[in-house]
Every structure is written in C-alpha cells, then in structure tokens.
Amino acid sequence: MTYALIDNATLTAVQRATGAVIVKNTDTINGDLCAVENFLQGILFYDDLLCIDNYKPEHIQSRQQQFPYLRFLAPSDFGLTDVEQLARREAALIRPEIRGGEFVDADFRALLDQLKMNMVCTWDKTSSVYYLTMKMLGYKGTDEYHKYSSLTASIFSELADVKETHGRWAPEVKLVGSDGHEFTKHDFADKSPGDFGGATSQLETFVAALNWLAYKSIYYSTAAKHLKADSFIHPIRHAYQMHWMKKTGAFGHDFTARLLANLATKTRSSISEIQSHGASQTVALDLPIFSAWLTQESGSVGAAIEAARQIRNRDHFVTIRESLKEIKIAFDEQGLAGGNKLTTKLLGDVDRICGDLKREYGIPSAQGIQGSFLIKAINFITGLAGIPALPDKEFALSTPNWMKTDATKAYTTVVKDITAELTAVERLGGVRDLMAKSFVIDDRYAVPAKVENPKFRHRASDWKKPM
C-alpha cells in the first residue's frame, strides 16, 4: 500500500473550490485550484489518503462528512504528539529579520527567493506617522503582479487554520535599517508627527503566516516520515519544505539546487537523474492538469473529484501506482543501487504512460497543453541523518493494523513548483473560469497589495522613507 498524507490546508482549499467555505480574497483562487490539482493527483496515484484530524473542533464533523474516503488519524495516536512537539521546537528556532527593507534571515529569505517573490518594506506615512509597510516590487497590472498577488494571498491564507493570528506564530521580527540601526520598542514608543510607528498589521500578519507555514511544513514533513507515508501538502508549503529538508541534511545542497533548476526548466530527463550524496533519487511524472479536464467533462470541481475516484481504477493509473510502489520496495529491500536500477528500468514505461495521459486528459490552450509536474524525491535511510529523531518504539507499539505490513526504510517527499502551477492554471482561460465558478466570494475584507515602482525604491519623499 502507498499512503499520501494530505494536510488540512489542502482540504480547506478544496472546500473553498467546492463552495463549502467562503473566499474572502479572490487572489487566493488560483492557489486553491493548484491545491485541488494536488489533491486529485493524490487520489489518482496513491492507494490510500491520510489526514491528521487536528482541524478546528467546530468543523471536524463537517470535514469528515465531505471527505468520507479519507482516513482521518487522531493527533493523540501513533506518536503524533511527539511529532507536534518536535515541529514546534524546530519552528521556534526561526528568527525573522528585515534589514534595509528585505527579509535577510536564512529561513524566510530562502523561501521568498525560491518563490521568486520580489518584495520590499518601506516606511510609509499614515496619519503623520511612518509605519513599515510591505510592498510588491514591480508594476501594477503586469503578469508578475498577478503572480505575486496569488503567492502572497496563498501565504496569508495559511492563517485560516489558526484561531489567533498573533501570539506564538507571530514573534517580533528583528528590524534593522540600511544604516545598521536596530529598531527597538523604544523607537516606536512616541508616535508624534514624523516618528516611526513600527510595522503595519499587514506586515505583522504576513510574518505570522510565514511562521505558521514553516511550522506546518515541518510538522507534515516529519509526520509523513513517521507514518511512512508521502507528504502531499499544499503546494505553497513545498517551497519551505525543500528549504527545511536541505537545512536538516536530508537533501544535499547540490541536490536541492539542481532540483529547483530543473523544475524551472522542466527538463524531464535531467530531473530523473538527480542524485545527492548517494542517498536521493527523483522520479518525475509529467502530467496534464487533471482538474481542468475533469471539470470540463463533469461541470464542477466537486464532480471532478468524484470522477477522479472513478478513473483511478483505469489501467494507466493502476500501472503507474504499481510502478511507483515497485520502485519504493526496491529502495527498501535492495538499497539505493537496486532502487536506482529499477527506476531506470521503469522510467521509460512511466514516461510513455504520462504521454498517453497528457493526450487523453490534457486541455489545449494558446500555449499548448498545460502540465503539472509531480516530483517524487526518494531518500534512502542513510540520507535522513539530519532530520530530528522520533521515538520509533512508541510508534511501533501503536502502529495501526492496516499499516503493520508496510515497514519501509525509504522516505518520499512530493515536490511541486507553485509558481509554475499558478501560471499553468491561469493559462487555462475559460476552463479556469469554469473551475472557479463554485467559489463563494465575500471580498469585503480583501485589501489590494501595495506596489513599489523599482525606479523609486531608494527615493525618499514626504510620504515615504526607504528603510
């Protein structure tokens, strides 16, 4: 059996796409549709879907009713309490820092770079006081602006899982001017005309969302390893997950860099050959956007999900699931050499099947058939030394009966390029609009993103000061 661990952020996105949850910012729609595609790929390419049942108590029952085919796990079972404590410790080590208007700490700088988000913070005047304000660096109305809006909205939507925005997941961010001055609470004590007033609530909320995103990425990555499942989390979280896996030593620096480069260029043959320290291998599935075809055929995202549960039993999907299962078994039983050998042997067949799937389920657009790469980065056990250890004995004693026959040494991380996925969804045109028709929108709370023209980034005026 193969298991995909689905996170609650993905389920929330699916609920928004089916109209079960209200959308408060239309900029989140494309990100939600990317998560729907992720969810459908989980249905099509895994035997069983798992979800940790730790969402808001008042919504647990309705969520279980909408997804009766998911296997919900109580957070107090199977050693998951230890997983949560570990993730909290790891996330508590993050120290956000904005220096000269940019995030410079290793964690969030790496995340924003990977997402290719060009952002800047400047002191903007409001009621005669200057507040540190987050802006997109670019030109309003461009494709880049829309991409940044979708990415930023996806990050903000992380807090949909949190009852309290501030507190543990919004630690004070270190603020340092370009001249080296570190701002303290004393600098913001007096709010007389012309003084600095600290960060805007929008910036504080963004930092809170980044912290929550990091914590949840660590939590689900560790939980998936612990449950011997593949982590199949919201695409916006994959970026931080990649950073954390590299940081802990599960992925080598060279492996991560080459994987990101090949994700950007979509070079299938080179993706499948990436290895790191003799411990990691990748398998890339070049797929159509199933959610587009299935929605076009069935009329709505909700119907598309039901259709995916039907077509998963067709030969192509069964063959790919069995092939991926064989590869994982080979890594478990024969080690890296055996796994790599079988990967090479099966890759041609998998590629041909992916080609058939694109022809059968692809939606033509002006730019051709838009694709969605599903990258499975397989780590042999020797490559996981950097990930904090968990009490295997306790987990073994409480292993659920349906998983006892699935002892596994290899750990697989699913990787997605959210920026490419957003572009692919937008290019679907009218089909994208059909996919978005079930969203229930209440945009009274939406606040348009602020923009900073790159030409004036370092210029001061009466209403703005560079940091």
C-alpha positions as CSV (number, residue, x, y, z in Angstrom):
1,M,0.0,0.0,0.0
2,T,1.1,3.5,-0.7
3,Y,-0.1,6.4,1.5
4,A,-0.3,10.1,0.9
5,L,-0.6,12.4,3.9
6,I,-2.9,15.3,3.0
7,D,-2.7,18.5,5.1
8,N,-5.6,20.5,6.3
9,A,-4.7,23.5,4.2
10,T,-5.3,21.4,1.1
11,L,-8.7,20.2,2.3
12,T,-9.6,23.9,3.1
13,A,-8.6,24.9,-0.4
14,V,-10.8,22.0,-1.8
15,Q,-13.7,23.2,0.4
16,R,-13.3,26.7,-0.9
17,A,-13.2,25.4,-4.5
18,T,-16.5,23.5,-4.0
19,G,-18.3,26.4,-2.3
20,A,-18.3,24.8,1.2
21,V,-16.1,27.6,2.6
22,I,-16.4,31.3,1.8
23,V,-13.5,33.0,0.0
24,K,-12.5,36.5,1.4
25,N,-9.9,37.3,-1.2
26,T,-10.2,36.4,-4.9
27,D,-6.4,36.4,-5.2
28,T,-6.4,33.0,-3.3
29,I,-8.4,31.3,-6.1
30,N,-5.6,30.2,-8.3
31,G,-3.6,28.9,-5.3
32,D,-6.7,27.0,-4.2
33,L,-7.0,25.5,-7.7
34,C,-3.4,24.4,-7.5
35,A,-4.2,22.6,-4.3
36,V,-7.2,20.9,-5.9
37,E,-5.0,19.6,-8.6
38,N,-2.6,18.3,-5.9
39,F,-5.5,16.6,-4.2
40,L,-6.6,14.9,-7.4
41,Q,-3.2,13.6,-8.1
42,G,-3.1,12.1,-4.6
43,I,-6.4,10.3,-5.4
44,L,-5.1,9.1,-8.7
45,F,-1.6,8.0,-7.7
46,Y,-1.9,6.6,-4.2
47,D,-3.7,3.7,-2.7
48,D,-4.9,5.5,0.5
49,L,-5.1,9.1,1.6
50,L,-4.4,10.0,5.3
51,C,-5.3,13.2,7.1
52,I,-4.4,14.2,10.7
53,D,-7.6,15.1,12.4
54,N,-6.4,18.3,14.1
55,Y,-8.5,21.0,12.4
56,K,-10.8,23.4,14.3
57,P,-13.1,21.3,16.5
58,E,-16.2,23.0,15.3
59,H,-15.5,22.0,11.7
60,I,-14.2,18.4,12.2
61,Q,-17.6,16.7,11.7
62,S,-18.5,18.6,8.5
63,R,-15.0,18.0,7.1
64,Q,-15.2,14.2,7.7
65,Q,-18.7,14.2,6.1
66,Q,-17.3,15.9,2.9
67,F,-14.3,13.6,2.7
68,P,-15.6,10.2,3.8
69,Y,-13.0,8.4,1.7
70,L,-10.0,9.9,3.7
71,R,-8.5,8.0,6.6
72,F,-8.6,10.5,9.5
73,L,-6.0,9.9,12.2
74,A,-6.4,11.2,15.8
75,P,-3.5,13.5,16.7
76,S,-3.1,11.8,20.0
77,D,-2.5,8.4,18.3
78,F,0.6,6.8,16.7
79,G,3.2,9.1,18.3
80,L,1.9,12.2,16.6
81,T,2.0,14.2,19.8
82,D,5.8,13.8,19.7
83,V,5.8,14.9,16.1
84,E,4.0,18.1,17.1
85,Q,6.4,18.9,19.9
86,L,9.4,18.4,17.6
87,A,7.9,20.6,14.9
88,R,7.2,23.4,17.5
89,R,10.9,23.2,18.7
90,E,12.2,23.4,15.1
91,A,9.9,26.3,14.2
92,A,10.8,28.2,17.4
93,L,14.4,28.4,16.1
94,I,13.3,30.7,13.2
95,R,14.3,34.3,13.8
96,P,12.7,36.6,11.1
97,E,14.8,39.7,10.3
98,I,14.1,42.6,7.9
99,R,17.2,44.6,7.1
100,G,17.2,47.5,4.7
101,G,13.6,46.6,3.6
102,E,14.2,42.9,2.8
103,F,14.0,39.7,4.7
104,V,17.6,38.5,5.3
105,D,17.2,35.6,7.7
106,A,18.2,32.3,6.3
107,D,14.7,30.7,6.5
108,F,12.4,33.3,5.0
109,R,14.9,34.8,2.6
110,A,15.4,31.3,1.1
111,L,11.6,30.8,0.9
112,L,11.0,34.1,-0.8
113,D,13.9,33.6,-3.2
114,Q,12.6,30.1,-4.1
115,L,9.1,31.6,-4.8
116,K,10.8,34.4,-6.8
117,M,8.8,37.0,-4.8
118,N,10.4,40.4,-5.1
119,M,9.3,42.3,-2.0
120,V,10.4,45.4,-0.2
121,C,9.4,47.1,3.0
122,T,9.4,50.9,3.3
123,W,8.3,53.5,5.9
124,D,5.0,54.9,4.6
125,K,3.2,57.8,6.3
126,T,-0.2,57.2,7.8
127,S,-1.8,60.0,10.0
128,S,1.6,61.8,10.1
129,V,3.5,58.7,11.4
130,Y,5.7,56.4,9.4
131,Y,4.8,52.6,9.5
132,L,6.9,49.8,8.0
133,T,4.8,48.6,5.1
134,M,5.1,45.5,2.9
135,K,5.0,46.0,-0.9
136,M,5.5,44.1,-4.1
137,L,8.4,45.4,-6.1
138,G,7.1,45.8,-9.7
139,Y,4.5,47.3,-11.9
140,K,0.8,47.0,-11.2
141,G,-1.3,45.2,-13.8
142,T,1.5,43.0,-15.1
143,D,1.7,39.2,-15.1
144,E,4.3,39.4,-12.4
145,Y,1.9,41.5,-10.2
146,H,-0.8,38.9,-10.5
147,K,1.6,36.1,-9.7
148,Y,2.8,37.9,-6.6
149,S,-0.8,38.6,-5.6
150,S,-1.6,34.9,-5.8
151,L,1.5,33.8,-3.9
152,T,1.0,36.5,-1.2
153,A,-2.7,35.6,-0.8
154,S,-1.7,31.9,-0.5
155,I,0.7,32.7,2.3
156,F,-1.9,34.9,4.1
157,S,-4.5,32.1,3.8
158,E,-2.2,29.9,5.9
159,L,-3.8,31.6,8.9
160,A,-7.2,30.1,8.0
161,D,-6.1,27.2,10.2
162,V,-5.3,29.5,13.2
163,K,-7.8,30.9,15.6
164,E,-5.4,33.5,16.9
165,T,-3.3,35.4,14.5
166,H,-0.8,36.8,17.0
167,G,1.0,35.0,19.8
168,R,3.4,32.1,19.3
169,W,3.3,32.2,15.5
170,A,3.9,36.0,15.2
171,P,7.2,36.5,17.1
172,E,8.6,40.0,16.9
173,V,10.6,40.4,13.7
174,K,14.0,42.0,14.0
175,L,14.0,45.3,12.2
176,V,17.4,46.8,11.1
177,G,17.8,49.9,8.9
178,S,20.2,50.0,6.0
179,D,22.5,52.1,8.2
180,G,22.7,49.2,10.7
181,H,20.4,50.7,13.3
182,E,18.4,48.1,15.1
183,F,14.9,49.4,16.0
184,T,13.5,48.6,19.4
185,K,10.2,49.2,21.1
186,H,11.7,52.5,22.5
187,D,11.9,53.8,18.9
188,F,8.2,53.3,18.5
189,A,7.1,54.5,21.9
190,D,6.2,58.0,20.8
191,K,4.0,58.5,17.8
192,S,4.4,62.2,17.2
193,P,4.2,63.5,13.6
194,G,7.2,62.3,11.7
195,D,8.1,59.5,14.1
196,F,8.3,55.8,13.3
197,G,5.4,53.7,14.5
198,G,6.6,50.2,13.9
199,A,5.3,47.5,11.5
200,T,1.8,47.7,10.0
201,S,-0.7,45.0,11.0
202,Q,-0.5,43.6,7.4
203,L,3.3,43.1,7.8
204,E,2.9,41.5,11.2
205,T,0.2,39.2,9.8
206,F,2.5,38.3,6.9
207,V,5.3,37.3,9.3
208,A,2.7,35.3,11.4
209,A,1.6,33.5,8.2
210,L,5.3,32.7,7.2
211,N,5.9,31.3,10.7
212,W,2.8,29.2,10.5
213,L,3.7,28.0,7.0
214,A,7.1,27.0,8.2
215,Y,5.8,25.2,11.3
216,K,3.2,23.2,9.3
217,S,5.7,22.3,6.6
218,I,8.0,20.9,9.3
219,Y,5.1,19.2,11.1
220,Y,3.7,17.4,8.0
221,S,7.2,16.5,6.7
222,T,8.1,14.9,10.0
223,A,4.6,13.3,10.4
224,A,4.8,11.8,6.9
225,K,8.2,10.3,7.7
226,H,6.9,9.0,11.0
227,L,3.8,7.4,9.4
228,K,5.9,6.1,6.5
229,A,3.7,8.0,4.0
230,D,4.5,10.5,1.3
231,S,4.0,14.1,2.3
232,F,1.4,15.6,0.0
233,I,0.9,19.1,1.4
234,H,-0.4,22.3,-0.1
235,P,1.9,23.5,-2.9
236,I,2.8,26.8,-1.2
237,R,4.3,24.7,1.6
238,H,6.5,22.7,-0.7
239,A,8.9,25.7,-1.0
240,Y,9.7,25.8,2.7
241,Q,9.7,22.0,2.9
242,M,12.5,21.9,0.4
243,H,14.4,24.5,2.3
244,W,14.0,22.6,5.6
245,M,15.0,19.2,4.1
246,K,18.1,20.8,2.8
247,K,18.7,22.6,6.1
248,T,18.4,19.3,8.1
249,G,20.7,17.4,5.7
250,A,18.0,15.1,4.2
251,F,18.8,16.8,0.8
252,G,22.3,17.9,0.0
253,H,22.8,21.5,-1.2
254,D,23.7,20.4,-4.7
255,F,20.7,18.1,-4.9
256,T,18.3,20.9,-3.9
257,A,19.8,23.4,-6.2
258,R,19.7,21.1,-9.2
259,L,16.2,20.0,-8.5
260,L,15.0,23.6,-8.3
261,A,16.9,24.5,-11.5
262,N,15.3,21.5,-13.4
263,L,11.9,22.3,-12.0
264,A,12.3,25.8,-13.6
265,T,13.4,24.4,-16.9
266,K,11.1,21.3,-16.8
267,T,13.8,19.0,-18.2
268,R,12.3,15.6,-17.5
269,S,15.4,13.5,-18.3
270,S,17.7,15.5,-16.1
271,I,15.2,15.5,-13.2
272,S,15.1,11.8,-13.2
273,E,18.9,11.6,-12.9
274,I,19.4,13.9,-10.0
275,Q,21.2,12.2,-7.1
276,S,22.7,13.6,-3.9
277,H,25.4,12.0,-1.7
278,G,24.4,8.6,-2.9
279,A,21.2,8.9,-0.9
280,S,18.5,10.5,-3.0
281,Q,16.7,9.9,-6.3
282,T,13.9,11.6,-8.1
283,V,11.1,10.4,-10.3
284,A,9.2,13.0,-12.3
285,L,5.7,12.5,-13.7
286,D,4.9,15.0,-16.5
287,L,1.1,15.1,-16.1
288,P,-1.8,17.1,-17.5
289,I,-3.9,19.3,-15.2
290,F,-6.5,16.6,-14.4
291,S,-8.7,19.1,-12.5
292,A,-9.2,21.1,-15.8
293,W,-10.2,18.1,-17.9
294,L,-12.4,16.5,-15.3
295,T,-14.1,19.8,-14.5
296,Q,-14.7,20.5,-18.2
297,E,-16.2,17.0,-18.6
298,S,-18.3,16.9,-15.3
299,G,-19.2,20.6,-14.9
300,S,-17.7,21.4,-11.5
301,V,-14.8,20.8,-9.2
302,G,-16.9,18.8,-6.8
303,A,-18.0,16.5,-9.6
304,A,-14.4,16.3,-10.9
305,I,-13.2,14.9,-7.5
306,E,-15.9,12.2,-7.7
307,A,-14.8,11.5,-11.3
308,A,-11.2,11.2,-10.2
309,R,-12.2,8.5,-7.7
310,Q,-13.7,6.6,-10.6
311,I,-11.0,6.8,-13.2
312,R,-8.2,5.9,-10.7
313,N,-9.1,2.3,-11.5
314,R,-8.2,2.6,-15.2
315,D,-5.2,0.7,-16.4
316,H,-2.8,3.7,-16.8
317,F,-3.3,4.9,-13.2
318,V,-3.1,1.4,-11.8
319,T,0.1,0.8,-13.8
320,I,1.8,4.0,-12.5
321,R,0.8,3.2,-8.9
322,E,2.2,-0.2,-9.2
323,S,5.4,1.1,-10.8
324,L,6.0,3.7,-8.1
325,K,5.3,1.0,-5.5
326,E,7.9,-1.3,-7.1
327,I,10.5,1.5,-7.0
328,K,9.9,2.2,-3.3
329,I,10.0,-1.5,-2.5
330,A,13.3,-1.8,-4.4
331,F,14.8,1.1,-2.3
332,D,13.6,-0.7,0.9
333,E,14.8,-4.2,0.1
334,Q,17.8,-3.6,-2.2
335,G,19.1,-0.1,-1.1
336,L,20.0,2.8,-3.3
337,A,21.7,0.7,-6.1
338,G,18.6,-1.6,-6.5
339,G,16.2,1.3,-6.4
340,N,18.1,3.3,-8.9
341,K,18.4,0.3,-11.3
342,L,14.6,-0.3,-11.2
343,T,13.9,3.4,-11.5
344,T,15.9,3.5,-14.7
345,K,14.2,0.3,-16.0
346,L,10.6,1.6,-15.3
347,L,11.2,5.2,-16.2
348,G,10.6,4.7,-20.0
349,D,7.3,3.0,-19.3
350,V,6.2,5.7,-16.9
351,D,7.1,8.4,-19.4
352,R,5.1,6.7,-22.1
353,I,2.1,6.4,-19.8
354,C,2.4,10.1,-18.8
355,G,2.4,11.0,-22.5
356,D,-0.8,8.9,-23.0
357,L,-2.4,10.7,-20.0
358,K,-1.5,14.2,-21.4
359,R,-3.1,13.3,-24.8
360,E,-6.2,11.8,-23.2
361,Y,-6.7,14.3,-20.3
362,G,-4.9,17.4,-21.5
363,I,-6.7,20.7,-22.1
364,P,-5.2,22.6,-25.2
365,S,-4.5,26.3,-24.7
366,A,-2.8,29.0,-26.7
367,Q,0.5,27.9,-25.1
368,G,-0.1,24.2,-25.7
369,I,-1.3,21.6,-23.1
370,Q,-0.6,23.0,-19.6
371,G,1.2,20.4,-17.5
372,S,1.8,19.7,-13.8
373,F,5.0,18.0,-12.7
374,L,4.7,15.6,-9.8
375,I,8.2,15.1,-8.5
376,K,8.9,12.3,-6.0
377,A,12.2,12.8,-4.3
378,I,13.1,9.4,-2.7
379,N,15.5,9.4,0.2
380,F,17.3,6.3,1.3
381,I,17.5,5.9,5.0
382,T,21.2,7.0,5.1
383,G,20.2,10.4,3.8
384,L,17.9,11.2,6.7
385,A,20.5,11.6,9.4
386,G,19.8,15.3,9.7
387,I,16.1,15.0,10.4
388,P,15.5,15.0,14.2
389,A,14.8,11.6,15.5
390,L,11.5,10.4,16.8
391,P,10.7,7.6,19.3
392,D,10.3,4.7,16.9
393,K,9.5,2.2,19.6
394,E,6.4,4.1,20.7
395,F,5.2,4.4,17.2
396,A,5.8,0.7,16.6
397,L,3.7,-0.3,19.6
398,S,0.8,1.9,18.3
399,T,1.1,1.2,14.6
400,P,-2.4,0.8,13.1
401,N,-3.3,-2.7,11.9
402,W,-3.8,-1.5,8.3
403,M,-0.1,-0.3,8.2
404,K,1.7,-3.1,10.0
405,T,2.8,-4.9,6.8
406,D,4.2,-1.7,5.3
407,A,7.6,-1.5,7.0
408,T,9.7,0.9,4.9
409,K,13.1,2.5,5.0
410,A,12.8,4.9,2.2
411,Y,11.1,8.3,2.7
412,T,9.5,10.1,-0.2
413,T,8.9,13.8,-0.5
414,V,6.5,15.2,-3.1
415,V,7.8,18.4,-4.6
416,K,5.7,21.0,-6.6
417,D,6.7,24.3,-8.2
418,I,3.9,26.6,-7.1
419,T,4.9,29.5,-9.3
420,A,4.8,27.3,-12.4
421,E,1.5,25.7,-11.3
422,L,-0.1,29.2,-10.9
423,T,1.0,30.2,-14.4
424,A,-0.4,26.9,-15.8
425,V,-3.8,27.4,-14.1
426,E,-4.1,31.0,-15.3
427,R,-3.3,29.9,-18.9
428,L,-6.4,27.6,-19.0
429,G,-8.5,30.6,-19.8
430,G,-12.2,29.7,-20.0
431,V,-11.7,26.3,-18.4
432,R,-10.1,28.1,-15.4
433,D,-13.2,30.2,-15.1
434,L,-15.3,27.1,-15.1
435,M,-13.2,25.6,-12.3
436,A,-13.6,28.8,-10.3
437,K,-17.4,29.0,-10.7
438,S,-18.2,27.3,-7.4
439,F,-16.2,29.7,-5.2
440,V,-18.5,31.7,-2.9
441,I,-16.8,35.1,-2.6
442,D,-17.2,37.7,0.1
443,D,-14.5,40.2,-0.9
444,R,-15.4,42.9,1.7
445,Y,-12.2,42.0,3.6
446,A,-9.9,42.0,0.6
447,V,-7.1,44.6,0.7
448,P,-5.2,45.1,-2.6
449,A,-1.5,44.6,-2.4
450,K,0.7,47.7,-2.3
451,V,3.3,48.2,-5.1
452,E,6.6,49.9,-5.2
453,N,8.0,51.1,-8.5
454,P,11.6,49.8,-8.7
455,K,12.7,53.2,-10.1
456,F,11.7,54.9,-6.8
457,R,12.6,52.2,-4.4
458,H,15.5,54.1,-2.8
459,R,14.0,57.6,-3.1
460,A,12.6,59.4,-0.1
461,S,9.6,61.7,-0.1
462,D,7.3,63.4,2.4
463,W,5.1,60.3,2.4
464,K,7.7,57.5,2.2
465,K,11.2,56.7,3.5
466,P,13.4,53.8,2.4
467,M,14.2,51.5,5.4
